[in-house]
Amino acid sequence: MSTSRNCPCGLGEPFAECCGPLHAGEKRAASAEQLMRSRYTAFAVGDAEYLLATWHPCTRPAELDLDDEQRWIGLEILEHTGGGPFDDRGTVRFRAHYRLRGENHAVSEHSRFAREDGQWYYVDGDHD
């Protein structure tokens, strides 16, 4: 991905200044929402390694196959609870839009996150 293009997470910053440093391991997500946005970006750019690395070990799958035909086209953060710098748990409810085989789709989820040793992880979620 071009580092000068806006990051797919929707905050309007260049990828190199937004989710890029998280994906490169140069910094950690400061909140559950920031991790959620960076994980959405990982789906958008096809970074399965980052997705697995930020998935909590108790729920992480052994492998992850991303669909090359799926194009992620937008993220809406609908609500979040906890997940801040002084929290160990947080939730983020979101809707992610994608295009697959010429049709637009969306997935909504209420995701749970946990912070351990200063690192936020995606635990699991319920689809809305």
MMTF fields as JSON, N, C-alpha, C and O atoms, coordinates in Angstrom:
{
  "mmtfVersion": "1.0.0",
  "mmtfProducer": "UNKNOWN",
  "numBonds": 511,
  "numAtoms": 512,
  "numGroups": 128,
  "numChains": 1,
  "numModels": 1,
  "chainsPerModel": [1],
  "groupsPerChain": [128],
  "chainIdList": ["A"],
  "bondAtomList": [4, 2, 8, 6, 12, 10, 16, 14, 20, 18, 24, 22, 28, 26, 32, 30, 36, 34, 40, 38, 44, 42, 48, 46, 52, 50, 56, 54, 60, 58, 64, 62, 68, 66, 72, 70, 76, 74, 80, 78, 84, 82, 88, 86, 92, 90, 96, 94, 100, 98, 104, 102, 108, 106, 112, 110, 116, 114, 120, 118, 124, 122, 128, 126, 132, 130, 136, 134, 140, 138, 144, 142, 148, 146, 152, 150, 156, 154, 160, 158, 164, 162, 168, 166, 172, 170, 176, 174, 180, 178, 184, 182, 188, 186, 192, 190, 196, 194, 200, 198, 204, 202, 208, 206, 212, 210, 216, 214, 220, 218, 224, 222, 228, 226, 232, 230, 236, 234, 240, 238, 244, 242, 248, 246, 252, 250, 256, 254, 260, 258, 264, 262, 268, 266, 272, 270, 276, 274, 280, 278, 284, 282, 288, 286, 292, 290, 296, 294, 300, 298, 304, 302, 308, 306, 312, 310, 316, 314, 320, 318, 324, 322, 328, 326, 332, 330, 336, 334, 340, 338, 344, 342, 348, 346, 352, 350, 356, 354, 360, 358, 364, 362, 368, 366, 372, 370, 376, 374, 380, 378, 384, 382, 388, 386, 392, 390, 396, 394, 400, 398, 404, 402, 408, 406, 412, 410, 416, 414, 420, 418, 424, 422, 428, 426, 432, 430, 436, 434, 440, 438, 444, 442, 448, 446, 452, 450, 456, 454, 460, 458, 464, 462, 468, 466, 472, 470, 476, 474, 480, 478, 484, 482, 488, 486, 492, 490, 496, 494, 500, 498, 504, 502, 508, 506],
  "bondOrderList": [1, 1, 1, 1, 1, 1, 1, 1, 1, 1, 1, 1, 1, 1, 1, 1, 1, 1, 1, 1, 1, 1, 1, 1, 1, 1, 1, 1, 1, 1, 1, 1, 1, 1, 1, 1, 1, 1, 1, 1, 1, 1, 1, 1, 1, 1, 1, 1, 1, 1, 1, 1, 1, 1, 1, 1, 1, 1, 1, 1, 1, 1, 1, 1, 1, 1, 1, 1, 1, 1, 1, 1, 1, 1, 1, 1, 1, 1, 1, 1, 1, 1, 1, 1, 1, 1, 1, 1, 1, 1, 1, 1, 1, 1, 1, 1, 1, 1, 1, 1, 1, 1, 1, 1, 1, 1, 1, 1, 1, 1, 1, 1, 1, 1, 1, 1, 1, 1, 1, 1, 1, 1, 1, 1, 1, 1, 1],
  "groupList": [{"groupName": "MET", "atomNameList": ["N", "CA", "C", "O"], "elementList": ["N", "C", "C", "O"], "formalChargeList": [0, 0, 0, 0], "bondAtomList": [1, 0, 2, 1, 3, 2], "bondOrderList": [1, 1, 2], "singleLetterCode": "M", "chemCompType": "L-PEPTIDE LINKING"}, {"groupName": "SER", "atomNameList": ["N", "CA", "C", "O"], "elementList": ["N", "C", "C", "O"], "formalChargeList": [0, 0, 0, 0], "bondAtomList": [1, 0, 2, 1, 3, 2], "bondOrderList": [1, 1, 2], "singleLetterCode": "S", "chemCompType": "L-PEPTIDE LINKING"}, {"groupName": "THR", "atomNameList": ["N", "CA", "C", "O"], "elementList": ["N", "C", "C", "O"], "formalChargeList": [0, 0, 0, 0], "bondAtomList": [1, 0, 2, 1, 3, 2], "bondOrderList": [1, 1, 2], "singleLetterCode": "T", "chemCompType": "L-PEPTIDE LINKING"}, {"groupName": "ARG", "atomNameList": ["N", "CA", "C", "O"], "elementList": ["N", "C", "C", "O"], "formalChargeList": [0, 0, 0, 0], "bondAtomList": [1, 0, 2, 1, 3, 2], "bondOrderList": [1, 1, 2], "singleLetterCode": "R", "chemCompType": "L-PEPTIDE LINKING"}, {"groupName": "ASN", "atomNameList": ["N", "CA", "C", "O"], "elementList": ["N", "C", "C", "O"], "formalChargeList": [0, 0, 0, 0], "bondAtomList": [1, 0, 2, 1, 3, 2], "bondOrderList": [1, 1, 2], "singleLetterCode": "N", "chemCompType": "L-PEPTIDE LINKING"}, {"groupName": "CYS", "atomNameList": ["N", "CA", "C", "O"], "elementList": ["N", "C", "C", "O"], "formalChargeList": [0, 0, 0, 0], "bondAtomList": [1, 0, 2, 1, 3, 2], "bondOrderList": [1, 1, 2], "singleLetterCode": "C", "chemCompType": "L-PEPTIDE LINKING"}, {"groupName": "PRO", "atomNameList": ["N", "CA", "C", "O"], "elementList": ["N", "C", "C", "O"], "formalChargeList": [0, 0, 0, 0], "bondAtomList": [1, 0, 2, 1, 3, 2], "bondOrderList": [1, 1, 2], "singleLetterCode": "P", "chemCompType": "L-PEPTIDE LINKING"}, {"groupName": "GLY", "atomNameList": ["N", "CA", "C", "O"], "elementList": ["N", "C", "C", "O"], "formalChargeList": [0, 0, 0, 0], "bondAtomList": [1, 0, 2, 1, 3, 2], "bondOrderList": [1, 1, 2], "singleLetterCode": "G", "chemCompType": "PEPTIDE LINKING"}, {"groupName": "LEU", "atomNameList": ["N", "CA", "C", "O"], "elementList": ["N", "C", "C", "O"], "formalChargeList": [0, 0, 0, 0], "bondAtomList": [1, 0, 2, 1, 3, 2], "bondOrderList": [1, 1, 2], "singleLetterCode": "L", "chemCompType": "L-PEPTIDE LINKING"}, {"groupName": "GLU", "atomNameList": ["N", "CA", "C", "O"], "elementList": ["N", "C", "C", "O"], "formalChargeList": [0, 0, 0, 0], "bondAtomList": [1, 0, 2, 1, 3, 2], "bondOrderList": [1, 1, 2], "singleLetterCode": "E", "chemCompType": "L-PEPTIDE LINKING"}, {"groupName": "PHE", "atomNameList": ["N", "CA", "C", "O"], "elementList": ["N", "C", "C", "O"], "formalChargeList": [0, 0, 0, 0], "bondAtomList": [1, 0, 2, 1, 3, 2], "bondOrderList": [1, 1, 2], "singleLetterCode": "F", "chemCompType": "L-PEPTIDE LINKING"}, {"groupName": "ALA", "atomNameList": ["N", "CA", "C", "O"], "elementList": ["N", "C", "C", "O"], "formalChargeList": [0, 0, 0, 0], "bondAtomList": [1, 0, 2, 1, 3, 2], "bondOrderList": [1, 1, 2], "singleLetterCode": "A", "chemCompType": "L-PEPTIDE LINKING"}, {"groupName": "HIS", "atomNameList": ["N", "CA", "C", "O"], "elementList": ["N", "C", "C", "O"], "formalChargeList": [0, 0, 0, 0], "bondAtomList": [1, 0, 2, 1, 3, 2], "bondOrderList": [1, 1, 2], "singleLetterCode": "H", "chemCompType": "L-PEPTIDE LINKING"}, {"groupName": "LYS", "atomNameList": ["N", "CA", "C", "O"], "elementList": ["N", "C", "C", "O"], "formalChargeList": [0, 0, 0, 0], "bondAtomList": [1, 0, 2, 1, 3, 2], "bondOrderList": [1, 1, 2], "singleLetterCode": "K", "chemCompType": "L-PEPTIDE LINKING"}, {"groupName": "GLN", "atomNameList": ["N", "CA", "C", "O"], "elementList": ["N", "C", "C", "O"], "formalChargeList": [0, 0, 0, 0], "bondAtomList": [1, 0, 2, 1, 3, 2], "bondOrderList": [1, 1, 2], "singleLetterCode": "Q", "chemCompType": "L-PEPTIDE LINKING"}, {"groupName": "TYR", "atomNameList": ["N", "CA", "C", "O"], "elementList": ["N", "C", "C", "O"], "formalChargeList": [0, 0, 0, 0], "bondAtomList": [1, 0, 2, 1, 3, 2], "bondOrderList": [1, 1, 2], "singleLetterCode": "Y", "chemCompType": "L-PEPTIDE LINKING"}, {"groupName": "VAL", "atomNameList": ["N", "CA", "C", "O"], "elementList": ["N", "C", "C", "O"], "formalChargeList": [0, 0, 0, 0], "bondAtomList": [1, 0, 2, 1, 3, 2], "bondOrderList": [1, 1, 2], "singleLetterCode": "V", "chemCompType": "L-PEPTIDE LINKING"}, {"groupName": "ASP", "atomNameList": ["N", "CA", "C", "O"], "elementList": ["N", "C", "C", "O"], "formalChargeList": [0, 0, 0, 0], "bondAtomList": [1, 0, 2, 1, 3, 2], "bondOrderList": [1, 1, 2], "singleLetterCode": "D", "chemCompType": "L-PEPTIDE LINKING"}, {"groupName": "TRP", "atomNameList": ["N", "CA", "C", "O"], "elementList": ["N", "C", "C", "O"], "formalChargeList": [0, 0, 0, 0], "bondAtomList": [1, 0, 2, 1, 3, 2], "bondOrderList": [1, 1, 2], "singleLetterCode": "W", "chemCompType": "L-PEPTIDE LINKING"}, {"groupName": "ILE", "atomNameList": ["N", "CA", "C", "O"], "elementList": ["N", "C", "C", "O"], "formalChargeList": [0, 0, 0, 0], "bondAtomList": [1, 0, 2, 1, 3, 2], "bondOrderList": [1, 1, 2], "singleLetterCode": "I", "chemCompType": "L-PEPTIDE LINKING"}],
  "groupTypeList": [0, 1, 2, 1, 3, 4, 5, 6, 5, 7, 8, 7, 9, 6, 10, 11, 9, 5, 5, 7, 6, 8, 12, 11, 7, 9, 13, 3, 11, 11, 1, 11, 9, 14, 8, 0, 3, 1, 3, 15, 2, 11, 10, 11, 16, 7, 17, 11, 9, 15, 8, 8, 11, 2, 18, 12, 6, 5, 2, 3, 6, 11, 9, 8, 17, 8, 17, 17, 9, 14, 3, 18, 19, 7, 8, 9, 19, 8, 9, 12, 2, 7, 7, 7, 6, 10, 17, 17, 3, 7, 2, 16, 3, 10, 3, 11, 12, 15, 3, 8, 3, 7, 9, 4, 12, 11, 16, 1, 9, 12, 1, 3, 10, 11, 3, 9, 17, 7, 14, 18, 15, 15, 16, 17, 7, 17, 12, 17],
  "groupIdList": [1, 2, 3, 4, 5, 6, 7, 8, 9, 10, 11, 12, 13, 14, 15, 16, 17, 18, 19, 20, 21, 22, 23, 24, 25, 26, 27, 28, 29, 30, 31, 32, 33, 34, 35, 36, 37, 38, 39, 40, 41, 42, 43, 44, 45, 46, 47, 48, 49, 50, 51, 52, 53, 54, 55, 56, 57, 58, 59, 60, 61, 62, 63, 64, 65, 66, 67, 68, 69, 70, 71, 72, 73, 74, 75, 76, 77, 78, 79, 80, 81, 82, 83, 84, 85, 86, 87, 88, 89, 90, 91, 92, 93, 94, 95, 96, 97, 98, 99, 100, 101, 102, 103, 104, 105, 106, 107, 108, 109, 110, 111, 112, 113, 114, 115, 116, 117, 118, 119, 120, 121, 122, 123, 124, 125, 126, 127, 128],
  "secStructList": [7, 7, 6, 6, 1, 5, 7, 6, 6, 1, 1, 7, 1, 5, 4, 4, 4, 6, 6, 2, 2, 2, 2, 6, 6, 1, 1, 7, 7, 1, 1, 2, 2, 2, 2, 2, 2, 2, 2, 2, 2, 2, 2, 2, 2, 6, 7, 2, 2, 2, 2, 2, 2, 6, 5, 7, 6, 6, 6, 7, 7, 1, 7, 7, 7, 7, 7, 6, 6, 7, 3, 3, 3, 3, 3, 3, 3, 3, 3, 3, 3, 3, 7, 1, 6, 6, 7, 1, 3, 3, 3, 3, 3, 3, 3, 3, 3, 3, 3, 3, 6, 6, 3, 3, 3, 3, 3, 3, 3, 3, 3, 3, 3, 3, 3, 3, 6, 6, 3, 3, 3, 3, 3, 3, 3, 3, 3, 7],
  "xCoordList": [0.843, 0.0, 0.884, 1.889, 0.51, 1.233, 1.131, 0.044, 2.258, 2.267, 1.661, 1.373, 1.456, 0.873, -0.657, -1.313, -1.224, -2.676, -3.296, -2.667, -4.55, -5.251, -5.441, -5.686, -5.328, -5.47, -6.911, -7.846, -7.101, -8.458, -9.309, -10.532, -8.693, -9.444, -10.449, -11.322, -10.343, -11.338, -11.02, -11.845, -9.861, -9.535, -8.996, -8.855, -8.693, -8.262, -6.776, -6.329, -6.007, -4.551, -3.878, -4.451, -2.669, -1.927, -1.643, -1.418, -1.654, -1.39, -0.094, -0.037, 0.949, 2.258, 2.229, 3.103, 1.236, 1.14, 0.014, -0.124, -0.78, -1.966, -1.756, -1.134, -2.248, -2.144, -0.826, -0.47, -0.106, 1.158, 2.147, 2.689, 2.404, 3.345, 2.875, 3.704, 1.572, 1.053, 1.339, 1.805, 1.058, 1.287, 2.766, 3.115, 3.639, 5.082, 5.666, 6.847, 4.849, 5.334, 6.125, 6.815, 6.035, 6.778, 6.092, 6.734, 4.8, 4.085, 2.886, 2.503, 2.302, 1.139, -0.107, -0.037, -1.242, -2.513, -2.718, -2.501, -3.133, -3.346, -4.728, -4.975, -5.626, -7.0, -7.585, -7.048, -8.695, -9.398, -9.893, -9.822, -10.394, -10.867, -9.728, -9.908, -8.562, -7.431, -7.042, -6.718, -7.076, -6.779, -7.839, -7.509, -9.11, -10.184, -9.945, -10.039, -9.636, -9.383, -8.178, -8.207, -7.129, -5.939, -6.214, -5.638, -7.082, -7.447, -8.307, -8.14, -9.226, -9.993, -9.023, -9.152, -8.06, -7.073, -6.316, -6.018, -6.004, -5.309, -6.149, -5.617, -7.455, -8.33, -8.267, -8.182, -8.31, -8.333, -7.057, -7.104, -5.919, -4.645, -4.155, -3.092, -4.911, -4.556, -3.427, -2.632, -3.348, -2.273, -2.748, -3.033, -2.828, -3.288, -2.34, -2.788, -1.063, -0.085, -0.406, -0.346, -0.744, -1.099, -2.384, -2.486, -3.353, -4.61, -4.367, -4.92, -3.555, -3.258, -2.463, -2.705, -1.529, -0.693, -1.5, -1.13, -2.596, -3.412, -4.663, -5.523, -4.764, -5.881, -5.467, -4.365, -6.292, -5.936, -5.625, -6.353, -4.55, -4.162, -5.263, -5.289, -6.177, -7.214, -8.29, -9.041, -8.383, -9.396, -8.795, -9.531, -7.496, -6.826, -6.907, -6.595, -7.321, -7.301, -5.86, -4.963, -5.65, -4.313, -3.841, -2.649, -4.785, -4.451, -5.644, -6.757, -5.39, -6.431, -6.266, -5.22, -7.286, -7.27, -8.179, -9.382, -7.611, -8.392, -8.798, -8.034, -9.982, -10.504, -9.951, -10.264, -9.132, -8.519, -9.549, -9.256, -10.748, -11.78, -12.586, -13.325, -12.45, -13.207, -12.482, -11.309, -13.187, -12.626, -13.33, -14.527, -12.592, -13.157, -13.233, -12.236, -14.416, -14.64, -15.078, -15.263, -15.25, -15.607, -15.855, -16.316, -15.542, -15.708, -16.479, -16.179, -17.476, -18.225, -18.048, -18.338, -17.579, -17.548, -18.869, -19.139, -19.683, -21.02, -21.043, -21.842, -20.16, -20.15, -18.927, -18.431, -18.444, -17.378, -17.553, -18.063, -17.128, -17.152, -15.796, -15.206, -15.301, -13.99, -12.945, -13.066, -11.922, -10.91, -9.914, -9.167, -9.885, -8.969, -7.629, -7.367, -6.778, -5.424, -5.36, -4.33, -6.429, -6.425, -7.341, -7.598, -7.828, -8.725, -7.992, -6.989, -8.502, -7.992, -8.978, -8.652, -10.178, -11.222, -11.905, -11.927, -12.452, -13.205, -14.023, -13.761, -15.017, -15.82, -15.922, -15.865, -16.074, -16.29, -17.368, -17.256, -18.409, -19.452, -19.219, -19.104, -19.148, -18.814, -19.614, -20.223, -19.591, -20.128, -19.043, -18.575, -18.648, -17.63, -18.282, -19.003, -18.02, -18.611, -17.568, -16.39, -18.038, -17.139, -17.883, -19.113, -17.088, -17.623, -17.059, -15.857, -17.946, -17.539, -18.327, -19.558, -17.594, -18.198, -19.268, -20.349, -18.934, -19.807, -20.959, -21.765, -21.058, -22.161, -21.624, -20.597, -22.342, -21.983, -22.588, -23.725, -21.814, -22.24, -21.748, -20.932, -22.243, -21.751, -21.801, -22.649, -20.879, -20.875, -20.849, -20.087, -21.682, -21.719, -21.332, -21.739, -20.542, -20.088, -19.917, -19.546, -20.188, -19.882, -18.681, -18.83, -17.484, -16.225, -15.757, -15.977, -15.108, -14.531, -12.998, -12.411, -12.382, -10.936, -10.407, -11.1, -9.184, -8.525, -7.103, -6.454, -6.639, -5.261, -4.467, -4.852, -3.353, -2.453, -1.031, -0.578, -0.333, 1.046, 1.175, 2.141, 0.179, 0.21, -0.191, -0.164, -0.562, -0.923, -2.408, -2.91, -3.123, -4.531, -4.647, -3.875, -5.634, -5.924, -7.416, -8.243, -7.742, -9.131, -9.405, -8.633, -10.497, -10.855, -11.883, -11.622, -13.041, -14.111, -15.207, -15.079, -16.277, -17.362, -18.661, -18.689, -19.73, -21.058, -21.522, -21.465, -21.979, -22.503, -23.886, -24.743, -24.072, -25.38, -26.363, -27.513],
  "yCoordList": [-1.175, 0.0, 1.232, 1.286, 2.215, 3.477, 4.148, 4.255, 4.595, 5.202, 6.594, 7.119, 7.218, 8.56, 8.518, 9.539, 7.384, 7.252, 7.257, 6.861, 7.714, 7.694, 6.259, 5.352, 6.075, 4.769, 4.277, 5.063, 3.005, 2.46, 2.558, 2.444, 2.766, 2.757, 3.896, 3.859, 4.903, 5.954, 7.211, 8.124, 7.295, 8.497, 9.641, 10.764, 9.362, 10.417, 10.723, 11.652, 9.964, 10.159, 9.254, 8.241, 9.612, 8.702, 7.382, 7.364, 6.293, 4.972, 4.955, 4.347, 5.625, 5.622, 6.28, 6.021, 7.126, 7.818, 7.268, 7.657, 6.38, 5.883, 4.418, 4.14, 3.504, 2.075, 1.445, 0.368, 2.089, 1.542, 1.188, 0.083, 2.103, 1.763, 0.594, -0.141, 0.414, -0.731, -2.02, -3.002, -2.01, -3.19, -3.558, -4.736, -2.545, -2.784, -3.186, -3.522, -3.154, -3.493, -2.385, -2.622, -1.167, -0.034, 0.573, 1.251, 0.332, 0.803, -0.107, -0.892, 0.014, -0.786, 0.08, 1.298, -0.56, 0.159, 0.702, -0.009, 1.953, 2.599, 2.315, 2.553, 1.81, 1.556, 0.396, -0.016, -0.121, -1.181, -0.675, -1.398, 0.559, 1.106, 1.236, 0.929, 1.686, 1.802, 0.429, 0.289, -0.593, -1.943, -2.393, -2.991, -2.11, -2.479, -1.841, -2.511, -0.551, 0.142, -0.455, -0.612, -0.785, -1.349, -2.757, -3.161, -3.503, -4.83, -4.726, -5.513, -3.759, -3.529, -3.223, -3.762, -2.353, -2.004, -3.245, -3.385, -4.145, -5.382, -6.215, -6.795, -6.277, -6.953, -6.243, -6.888, -4.912, -4.129, -4.287, -4.273, -4.437, -4.555, -5.993, -6.243, -6.95, -8.36, -8.8, -9.666, -8.211, -8.526, -9.551, -9.198, -10.811, -11.881, -12.071, -12.432, -11.841, -11.992, -11.037, -11.435, -9.788, -8.83, -9.248, -9.15, -9.711, -10.162, -11.28, -11.259, -12.245, -13.359, -12.884, -13.349, -11.974, -11.484, -10.687, -10.63, -10.072, -9.244, -9.967, -9.362, -11.241, -12.079, -12.735, -13.277, -12.706, -13.276, -14.765, -15.48, -15.24, -16.652, -17.648, -18.758, -17.271, -18.227, -18.436, -19.408, -17.558, -17.689, -17.633, -17.746, -17.463, -17.302, -18.589, -19.666, -18.484, -19.664, -20.023, -19.185, -21.239, -21.688, -20.974, -20.721, -20.657, -19.954, -19.12, -19.283, -18.233, -17.334, -17.146, -16.691, -17.492, -17.315, -16.158, -16.203, -15.119, -13.955, -14.122, -14.652, -13.676, -13.767, -12.609, -11.451, -12.911, -11.875, -11.06, -9.941, -11.603, -10.895, -9.931, -9.097, -10.039, -9.183, -7.852, -7.818, -6.745, -5.394, -4.651, -4.38, -4.319, -3.584, -2.12, -1.533, -1.519, -0.176, 0.854, 2.019, 0.472, 1.471, 0.873, -0.261, 1.656, 1.228, 2.287, 3.478, 1.841, 2.72, 2.185, 1.018, 3.023, 2.666, 3.166, 4.367, 2.253, 2.59, 2.912, 3.731, 2.261, 2.459, 1.756, 0.785, 2.256, 1.542, 1.76, 2.792, 0.784, 0.877, 0.432, -0.515, 1.119, 0.782, 0.853, 1.628, 0.038, -0.057, 1.075, 1.209, 1.902, 3.034, 2.682, 1.518, 3.684, 3.436, 2.891, 2.342, 3.025, 2.521, 1.31, 0.879, 0.769, -0.383, -1.651, -1.592, -2.788, -4.08, -4.795, -5.824, -4.249, -4.822, -3.686, -2.545, -4.014, -3.038, -3.722, -4.867, -3.007, -3.507, -2.425, -1.232, -2.86, -1.95, -2.572, -3.719, -1.794, -2.237, -1.481, -0.255, -2.215, -1.604, -2.225, -3.286, -1.531, -2.057, -1.853, -0.734, -2.932, -2.889, -3.217, -4.207, -2.379, -2.538, -3.116, -2.759, -4.02, -4.62, -4.915, -4.939, -5.138, -5.485, -6.847, -7.089, -7.737, -9.09, -9.519, -9.512, -9.896, -10.368, -9.413, -9.825, -8.122, -7.099, -6.647, -5.82, -7.164, -6.778, -6.193, -6.631, -5.186, -4.568, -5.354, -5.821, -5.494, -6.206, -5.442, -4.528, -5.814, -5.252, -6.334, -7.226, -6.233, -7.116, -6.216, -5.251, -6.54, -5.79, -6.731, -7.892, -6.216, -7.052, -6.214, -5.042, -6.821, -6.255, -7.043, -8.164, -6.46, -7.149, -6.919, -5.857, -7.939, -7.852, -7.857, -8.593, -7.008, -6.853, -6.973, -6.637, -7.451, -7.564, -7.019, -7.186, -6.365, -5.866, -6.679, -6.812, -7.218, -7.999, -7.514, -7.399, -7.23, -6.736, -5.541, -5.426, -4.66, -3.451, -3.621, -2.65, -4.815, -5.112, -5.416, -6.282, -4.711, -5.007, -6.17, -6.283, -7.044, -8.192, -8.256, -7.925, -8.684, -9.026, -10.397, -11.335, -10.508, -11.784, -12.51, -13.603, -11.905, -12.508, -11.468, -10.328, -11.87, -10.923, -11.623, -12.789, -10.866, -11.332, -10.518, -9.288, -11.218, -10.514, -9.959, -10.637, -8.709, -8.053, -8.489, -8.048],
  "zCoordList": [0.0, 0.0, 0.0, 0.709, -0.791, -0.816, 0.547, 1.114, 1.064, 2.39, 2.403, 3.478, 1.229, 1.19, 1.056, 1.263, 0.724, 0.619, 1.994, 2.976, 2.06, 3.336, 3.813, 3.017, 5.097, 5.709, 5.552, 5.701, 5.259, 5.115, 6.381, 6.301, 7.546, 8.813, 8.927, 9.794, 8.073, 8.044, 8.822, 8.861, 9.44, 10.217, 9.363, 9.848, 8.091, 7.181, 7.2, 6.528, 7.953, 8.019, 6.984, 6.582, 6.553, 5.677, 6.394, 7.604, 5.655, 6.216, 7.026, 8.095, 6.517, 7.176, 8.546, 9.372, 8.8, 10.085, 10.947, 12.107, 10.401, 11.106, 11.494, 12.519, 10.716, 11.038, 10.593, 11.071, 9.699, 9.207, 10.311, 10.303, 11.277, 12.357, 13.227, 13.764, 13.374, 14.113, 13.35, 13.928, 12.057, 11.223, 11.173, 11.096, 11.216, 11.153, 12.504, 12.59, 13.564, 14.891, 15.55, 16.542, 15.01, 15.557, 16.779, 17.581, 16.92, 18.103, 18.338, 17.47, 19.531, 19.915, 19.885, 20.044, 19.68, 19.734, 21.147, 22.129, 21.242, 22.536, 23.105, 24.287, 22.274, 22.721, 21.936, 20.908, 22.441, 21.722, 20.373, 19.379, 20.327, 19.052, 18.047, 16.869, 18.498, 17.576, 17.038, 15.859, 17.912, 17.432, 16.433, 15.409, 16.72, 15.79, 14.423, 13.395, 14.416, 13.146, 12.412, 11.191, 13.154, 12.505, 11.98, 10.97, 12.648, 12.164, 10.906, 9.974, 10.874, 9.643, 8.496, 7.397, 8.772, 7.754, 7.293, 6.107, 8.222, 7.849, 6.889, 5.943, 7.123, 6.162, 4.809, 3.764, 4.838, 3.593, 2.776, 1.546, 3.448, 2.723, 2.63, 2.061, 3.18, 3.075, 3.993, 3.626, 5.185, 6.125, 7.167, 8.311, 6.757, 7.649, 8.829, 9.917, 8.644, 9.722, 10.881, 12.044, 10.569, 11.611, 12.318, 13.541, 11.553, 12.154, 13.154, 14.254, 12.789, 13.697, 14.916, 16.03, 14.718, 15.82, 16.842, 18.015, 16.405, 17.307, 17.791, 18.43, 17.492, 17.94, 19.247, 19.327, 20.251, 21.553, 21.402, 20.714, 22.04, 21.89, 22.266, 21.734, 23.178, 23.58, 22.515, 22.593, 21.535, 20.484, 19.072, 18.092, 18.956, 17.655, 16.834, 17.341, 15.581, 14.715, 14.331, 14.423, 13.913, 13.514, 12.249, 12.072, 11.381, 10.139, 9.708, 10.21, 8.776, 8.304, 6.806, 6.343, 6.058, 4.607, 4.249, 4.511, 3.652, 3.232, 1.776, 0.97, 1.445, 0.082, -0.741, -0.467, -1.744, -2.586, -3.366, -3.789, -3.56, -4.317, -3.452, -3.976, -2.148, -1.233, -1.078, -0.704, -1.369, -1.274, -0.157, -0.247, 0.902, 2.024, 1.647, 1.228, 1.793, 1.265, 2.297, 1.944, 3.546, 4.549, 5.919, 6.046, 6.945, 8.326, 9.094, 9.007, 9.846, 10.745, 12.162, 12.423, 13.073, 14.486, 15.057, 15.053, 15.544, 16.019, 17.506, 17.959, 18.265, 19.715, 20.289, 19.717, 21.425, 22.133, 23.625, 24.06, 24.396, 25.855, 26.371, 25.85, 27.402, 27.936, 26.844, 25.895, 26.991, 25.943, 25.907, 24.938, 26.953, 26.985, 27.604, 27.907, 27.793, 28.293, 29.716, 30.109, 30.499, 31.869, 32.049, 33.174, 30.941, 30.961, 30.534, 29.823, 30.976, 30.516, 29.604, 29.013, 29.491, 28.637, 27.891, 28.351, 26.751, 25.979, 24.911, 24.543, 24.416, 23.309, 22.248, 22.546, 21.014, 19.891, 19.016, 18.584, 18.766, 17.832, 16.538, 16.538, 15.431, 14.144, 13.011, 13.15, 11.896, 10.644, 9.593, 9.385, 8.935, 7.89, 6.556, 6.427, 5.573, 4.238, 3.292, 3.333, 2.438, 1.463, 0.172, 0.12, -0.866, -2.184, -2.543, -2.426, -2.984, -3.348, -4.574, -4.574, -5.622, -6.874, -7.388, -7.81, -7.342, -7.914, -7.037, -7.464, -5.826, -4.933, -3.639, -3.12, -3.119, -1.849, -0.693, -0.772, 0.381, 1.578, 2.796, 2.676, 3.961, 5.219, 6.284, 6.254, 7.218, 8.376, 9.607, 9.668, 10.577, 11.837, 12.96, 12.984, 13.889, 14.993, 16.246, 16.181, 17.373, 18.68, 19.175, 19.663, 19.051, 19.318, 20.745, 21.327, 21.294, 22.625, 22.51, 21.716, 23.331, 23.334, 24.758, 25.719, 24.882, 26.184, 26.045, 25.013, 27.108, 27.123, 28.128, 29.29, 27.66, 28.504, 28.275, 27.136, 29.366, 29.286, 28.336, 27.582, 28.394, 27.577, 26.134, 25.378, 25.721, 24.327, 24.231, 24.948, 23.347, 23.092, 22.126, 21.173, 22.386, 21.525, 21.236, 22.086, 20.035, 19.692, 20.313, 20.119, 21.053, 21.68, 20.827, 20.325, 20.666, 19.849, 19.668, 20.114, 19.013, 18.779, 18.422, 18.029, 18.575, 18.199, 17.004, 17.013, 15.98, 14.8, 15.11, 15.677, 14.721, 14.93, 13.869, 13.874]
}
